[in-house]
Amino acid sequence: MTPGLYVTHLVVPKRGSTAAECEDAVCVLPQTPFDELASGPIAVSVCDGATESMLSKDWAALLAAASATRALSDPRFFETGATFEDFATDVIARWDPWLAAYSSNRAAAGHPLAWYEQSKLAGSTFATMLCVLVTPERVAEWRWQAAALGDTCIFHIRDDLPLDAFPMQSAEEFGTNPNLFGSRNHDTTLLWERTEITEGVCVPGDRLLLMSDALAAWFLAASDPTAALHELLEFGGPHDSSRFSDWLDARRDRQEVRNDDVALVRIDFEGR
């Protein structure tokens, strides 16, 4: 088999919310059909907007797209504070123009911002950020690099077992106040200091799974990680979105998975 990788992702809103209200955002670059073998490099970002901040889903989407774009164009994103801080300065500078366009569109549609909305938007909007770059290194070998701010996680799977978990290693580490990327946090040095960096090497048969916090906490709490993995691998592409939503609801009913938005990205490595 020709060496390569498949990338698919599923995003499901919390029960009681619509897809348009979902605050988890995923960006995969370049955009490749889930059933098409890609050679790489690829960049994937998963950002989880903080529910308590207004327009967090929009900030999460902007942050995911900007971080994936930067990672794909400049691998130093994972290596130097100066490069990361330059990225942070750039993405934060995009927020106010985005807000101005949003406000203008609302007014044009006859729904101008209320005073209390204007007050909320004067402060920061927040999201976690997990950005991953996968690069072919040799025949049938790929290097992956990850930058994480907050509790969105990546798992490196080999032989049906987690080889690495990042940045959380146990379900007990999840709390109510993860580190967040603020849309007006101009202390970019602090953002870099709070961002964790790691890397690894994948070979054929390996998988990378990226998960926002509710699903990641469930996976880390599993008494049988292999069985939990096999449950997740039942969902192979966007066509499985409805089944995945039903699967989540069943676990929410049993209080195994917190009722929150869920993002899952699956990267499968193929070849000999």
N, C-alpha and C positions, 0 to 999 in steps of 0.2 A: 504494500500500500504506500502511496506517495505520502511523505511526511506533511503534516499540516494540522490544523485545529478547527474545531467547530465552536461557534459562540451562539448561545441563545439566552434570552432573558424573559422573565415574567415579573410583572408588577401588579399587585392586587391591593385595592384600598381596604382600610379597616371596615368591618361590618357596620352598615348604617351610612356609609359614605359612597359617593359616586367616584368613577374613575377621574373625573375632572377635579375632584377635591383631594386626590391622593397627593401626599407631600413627599413621597419617595420619587427620585428621578434617576434614570439610567441613561448614560451615553456610551455608545460603542463606536469606535472609529478605527478603520474605515467601516462604513455600514455594509455588512455582508449578510446575505440570506442565511438563516440559521442552518439550513441543510446544504450549504455550499462550503467545501473545504477551503480554508484560508491559509495562506502561507505566512502571514505576519509581515512586519510587526503590527500589533493591535494595541489600542489603549481603551481601557474601560474605566468609567467613573460611576460610582453609586453615591448619591447624596440624599440625606434624610432631613427634610425640613422640620424645624422645631415647631410643634403645634401651637405653642403659646405666642409665636410671633406672626404678624400679619404678612401675607404673601410669601410665606416660607416655601411653598411649592414652586413658586416662580424663581426665587433665589436659588433653590436647590437645582432647578433645571439649568439656570444660567451657570452656576458653579460647576455642575457636572460637565456641561459642554466645554467650558473654558479650560478646565483641568485636563480633560482628555485630549483636547486640541494641543495644549502646551506640552503634555507628556509625549505625545506622538512626534512633535516637532523638535523637542529639546530634551533628551534623556537626562541632562544635568539637573532637571527638575527634581530628581531624586537624590542628588549628590551634593549640592551646595546650597547654603542658606541664601546667598545672594540671588541665585536663580529663582528659588521659591519665593523670596520676598518680592522680586520683580513681577512674578506671576500674580501674587496676592495684590500688589498695588494696582495692577492692570485690571483684574476682575472686579475689585472694589470700585474702581473708577467707572465701571460700566453700569453700576446700579442706579445712580441718580438719573442718567439719561433714560434708562429703562423705565424708571418711575415716572418721569416727565411724560413719556409717550403713553404709559398706562393711564395716567391722570387725564391726559388730553383725549384719549379714546373714550374714557368713561364719560367725560363731559359731552363729547360729541354724540354719544348714545343716549344722552338725557339722564345719566346717572352719575352726576359729579360726586367726588369724594366728600363724605360727611366730615364735620369738624373732628369727630373722634377718630376717624380713619386717618386724617391728616396728622393728628397728634401721634398716633401709633407709628406712622411711617417716618416720623422725624428721627426715630431711633433706629437701631440695627435690626435686621432680620437675620435669622440664624439657621445653619444646617451643619450636619456632619459631612465629612468628605472622605471617601476612599477612592484612590486613583491607582490603577494598575497598568503597567506597560509590559507586554510580552514580546520578546525579540528572539528571532531564530539565531542560535549561536553556532551550531554545527549541524550536520545531517541528523535529523531526528533528535534534536536537543534545543530547548528554549530557555532563555533566562527570563525570569519575571521579577519585577521591582514594584514595590507598593509603598504608597504614602497614605497614612491614616491620621485623620484628626477627628476624634470621637469614637463611637462604638459600632460603626459599620465594619464588618469583618470579612476576611478572606481565609479560606481553608484550602490547603494543598493536600490533595487526596492521592494516595498511592496504595495499590493492593487493597482497595476498599476500606482503608483506614486513614484518619487525619495524620499527615506527616508534620504539618505545621498549622497553627492557628494564630491569627494576628488581626488586631492588636490585643484582643481578649483571649485568654487561655481557659477561662472557666465561667460558668453561668453566674457565679457569685460576684464577678467583677462588674456586672451591669448595674448601673444605678440610675438615678433620676436626673443627674447633672453631668452629662458627658461634655467633653471639650467640644466647642462649636466654632464654626467659621462665621464671623459676623460681617454683614454687608457694609458696615461702616467702621470696622476695626482697623484703624490705620497703624496700629502697632504691629507691623508685619514681622518684626523680629520675634515678638511673643507668639504669633501664629506658627512661625517656623519652629520655635522651641517646643511647642506643644504637639507638633506633628511627628509621628513615629515613622521610621523608615525600615524596611526589610527587603530581602530578596531571596530567590531560590532558583532551582533548576528543575525543569520538567522534562520527562522522557515519555515516549509513547505509552499509553495506558493511564497516565496521570490525568487528574482533573484539578481545576481551580474552581471553587465555589465562592461567590461573593454574596453576602447576605446583609440586609439591614438588621437592626438590633433585635427585633422580636423573634425572627426566625433563627438568627445566630444564637440567641440565648437558649432556644429550644434545642438546637443541635448540640450545643455544648453540655446541656443538662442530660442528654440521652444516656441511659444506662448501657445501651448497645449501639455504639456509633455506626457500625456496619449496617444494622437494620434501619437506623435513621437515614443513612445515606441512600439505601435502596428505596426508601419511601420517596425521597426527593428525586431520584433518578427515574421515577415513573413519569415525570413531566419533562418531555423532550423538546418542546417548542411552543411558540405562541398559540398553536391550535389546542394546547392543553390548558389554556388560561381558565376556562370554566371549571374543569376538574380540579385544578390547583386551588381555586377559590373555595370549592366545596371541601377539599381536604383540609384547608386552613380553618374553615368554619367548624368542622368536626373537632379539631384540636382546640379551638377557642371554646367550644362548648364544654370540653373536659378541663378547661383552664390550663392546658399545656402550653399554649401559645397566647401571648398577650394580644388583645384586640387592638392592633396597630396596623398601619400600612406595611406592606411587605414587598421587598425587592429581592429577586434571586437571579444571579447571573451564573451560567454554567459554561466553562471552557473545557472542552475535551480534546486531548492531544492524541493524534493518530500517526501511524507509520511504523517503519521497522528500523 
